[in-house]
Amino acid sequence: MLRFYLAVALAAYRRQLIYRWANISGLATNTFFGIVVSSIYIALYQAQPHAGGYDIHQTLTYIWLVQSSHMLILPFGWFDLMLSIRSGDVVADLSKPFDFFWYWFARESGRNFYFALFRAIPTYLMGALLYHLGVPSIGYLALFAAALLLAAILGIAYRYLYNVVAFWVIEGRAWGGIAQVVAMFAGGSYVPVMLFPPVLRSVVQWTPFAALYNVTGQAFSGHLVGYTPLSALGMQAGWALVFIFGARLITRAATRRVITQGG
């Protein structure tokens, strides 16, 4: 069965290779927003050299890491599973002899591998050229690799969860949009979590949303605020297990619902 899921991941990777121009336009979009957000923070740090324990170089590194990892962690507007449920195509997938959740997990893993190569790395290189960014030390680079892997796993489970709501509602994209905005705000995509007010930061930094962007961005910037390396990875791994377990439970409930309605 493992060979099957690897084949699914490879097929998803090859499928993304077809959409080269879409990736180029996405790369241009990430670069544009990276420049806009960077300009805002450069103005902020001219007035205040340090904020939230970060200097301008560390903040810019964080910003460009977040921009480069969007398609790996939480691609905005991803409703593939939801549309499959709405169209009825999901019935064919549910009738096949594989685990439904792990099938979609494999698909998204292959897709993530594509975006790691052709979106994440080029986006960060653009930021590095424009703002003279570097890479962290070997220790933080290893921490970042582990944090990014856990964030990608958690991101797949999270978007799976807000997509399967389509089993119970006619139009679930509104709920999905809300789920994405909440995660991106609380995760530190719009404003880095270390710049939140202290009370809000102390709450948000232990939520599953902070496990998506905040930990990975801080690890790559080479400066963790509010975490130790082990607590950061442990928090991410714990939330990933909770979300995967929840996704599988909801899948079972949804499967029973489809069967009850006649398939």
HUVENWO-V518139 format. One record per residue. RES is the residue in one small letter. SS is DSSP state (A for helix, B for strand, O for the rest). PHI is phi in radians with two decimals (NA if undefined). OMEGA is omega in whole degrees, -180 to 180 (none if undefined). Layout:
[[RES SS PHI OMEGA] [RES SS PHI OMEGA]]
This chain:
[[m O NA 178] [l A -1.05 178] [r A -1.08 178] [f A -1.11 -178] [y A -1.15 175] [l A -1.13 177] [a A -1.15 177] [v A -1.11 179] [a A -1.09 179] [l A -1.12 178] [a A -1.11 178] [a A -1.15 177] [y A -1.08 -180] [r A -1.15 179] [r A -1.08 -180] [q A -1.18 180] [l A -1.09 -179] [i O -1.19 -171] [y O -1.66 -176] [r A -1.15 -177] [w A -1.20 175] [a A -1.12 178] [n A -1.19 178] [i A -1.12 178] [s A -1.15 177] [g A -1.15 177] [l A -1.09 177] [a A -1.11 179] [t A -1.14 178] [n A -1.06 180] [t A -1.14 180] [f A -1.05 -179] [f A -1.18 175] [g A -1.08 179] [i A -1.18 -180] [v A -1.08 -178] [v A -1.14 178] [s A -1.06 180] [s A -1.10 179] [i A -1.11 -177] [y A -1.32 174] [i A -1.10 176] [a A -1.11 178] [l A -1.07 -176] [y A -1.31 171] [q A -1.19 178] [a A -1.50 -178] [q O -2.49 -172] [p O -1.03 179] [h O -2.30 177] [a B -2.57 179] [g O 1.11 -179] [g O 1.44 -178] [y B -2.03 169] [d O -1.73 -174] [i A -1.13 -178] [h A -1.15 179] [q A -1.14 180] [t A -1.18 178] [l A -1.12 176] [t A -1.06 178] [y A -1.06 -177] [i A -1.04 -176] [w A -1.30 174] [l A -1.16 178] [v A -1.10 179] [q A -1.04 -177] [s A -1.33 -174] [s A -1.79 -179] [h A -0.95 -175] [m A -1.28 177] [l A -1.52 -171] [i A -1.73 -176] [l O -2.61 -179] [p O -1.10 -177] [f O -1.20 178] [g O 1.47 179] [w O -1.45 179] [f O -2.33 -177] [d A -1.02 -180] [l A -1.15 180] [m A -1.05 180] [l A -1.19 176] [s A -1.12 179] [i A -1.20 -179] [r A -1.13 -178] [s A -1.36 -177] [g O 1.62 179] [d O -1.09 -178] [v A -1.07 -179] [v A -1.06 179] [a A -1.12 179] [d A -1.16 -179] [l A -1.16 -178] [s O -1.50 -177] [k O -1.51 -174] [p O -1.44 173] [f O -2.52 178] [d O -1.31 -173] [f A -1.08 -179] [f A -1.12 -177] [w A -1.20 174] [y A -1.10 179] [w A -1.21 177] [f A -1.10 178] [a A -1.13 178] [r A -1.00 -178] [e A -1.25 177] [s A -1.15 177] [g A -1.11 177] [r A -1.11 179] [n A -1.10 -180] [f A -1.09 177] [y A -1.06 -176] [f A -1.23 174] [a A -1.10 -178] [l A -1.36 -168] [f A -1.88 175] [r A -2.18 -174] [a A -1.14 -177] [i A -1.12 178] [p A -1.08 180] [t A -1.11 -180] [y A -1.16 178] [l A -1.10 176] [m A -1.08 177] [g A -1.11 180] [a A -1.12 179] [l A -1.23 -177] [l A -1.31 -172] [y A -2.16 175] [h O 0.99 179] [l O -1.47 179] [g O -2.17 176] [v O -2.17 -179] [p O -1.25 176] [s O -1.14 -178] [i A -1.00 -179] [g A -1.09 179] [y A -1.26 176] [l A -1.15 176] [a A -1.16 177] [l A -1.10 179] [f A -1.11 -179] [a A -1.05 179] [a A -1.17 -179] [a A -1.14 180] [l A -1.16 178] [l A -1.08 180] [l A -1.17 178] [a A -1.14 178] [a A -1.15 177] [i A -1.11 179] [l A -1.09 179] [g A -1.10 178] [i A -1.11 -180] [a A -1.12 -178] [y A -1.15 -179] [r A -1.28 172] [y A -1.07 -178] [l A -1.11 -178] [y A -1.41 173] [n A -1.47 -177] [v A -1.26 174] [v A -1.03 180] [a A -1.13 174] [f A -1.19 -174] [w O -2.00 180] [v O -2.17 -178] [i O -1.27 -179] [e O -2.19 -175] [g O -1.76 -175] [r A -1.17 176] [a A -1.12 177] [w A -1.10 178] [g A -1.12 178] [g A -1.08 178] [i A -1.11 -180] [a A -1.05 -180] [q A -1.21 -178] [v A -1.11 179] [v A -1.05 -178] [a A -1.14 -178] [m A -1.24 177] [f A -1.24 -177] [a A -1.21 179] [g O -1.47 178] [g O 1.63 178] [s O -1.37 -180] [y O -1.35 178] [v O -2.28 180] [p O -0.95 -177] [v A -1.04 -178] [m A -1.16 177] [l A -1.69 176] [f O -1.17 170] [p O -0.97 -173] [p A -0.91 -178] [v A -1.13 179] [l A -1.13 -179] [r A -1.11 -178] [s A -1.12 178] [v A -1.49 -173] [v A -1.15 -172] [q O -1.19 177] [w O -1.91 177] [t O -1.47 177] [p O -1.11 -179] [f O -1.21 177] [a O -1.15 177] [a O -1.22 -180] [l O -1.40 -174] [y O -1.86 -169] [n A -1.07 -178] [v A -1.16 -179] [t A -1.13 180] [g A -1.14 -180] [q A -1.19 179] [a A -1.09 -178] [f A -1.26 178] [s A -1.26 178] [g O 1.45 -176] [h O -2.68 178] [l O -1.54 176] [v O -2.04 178] [g O 1.57 -180] [y O -2.36 158] [t O -1.78 179] [p A -0.95 -179] [l A -1.22 180] [s A -1.18 179] [a A -1.14 180] [l A -1.18 178] [g A -1.11 177] [m A -1.11 179] [q A -1.10 -178] [a A -1.11 179] [g A -1.10 179] [w A -1.17 178] [a A -1.09 179] [l A -1.14 179] [v A -1.08 -177] [f A -1.23 178] [i A -1.13 178] [f A -1.08 178] [g A -1.12 180] [a A -1.10 -179] [r A -1.24 177] [l A -1.11 -180] [i A -1.17 177] [t A -1.08 178] [r A -1.10 179] [a A -1.13 180] [a A -1.16 179] [t A -1.11 177] [r A -1.11 180] [r A -1.14 180] [v A -1.11 -180] [i A -1.15 -180] [t A -1.08 -179] [q O -1.49 174] [g O 1.83 177] [g O 1.44 none]]
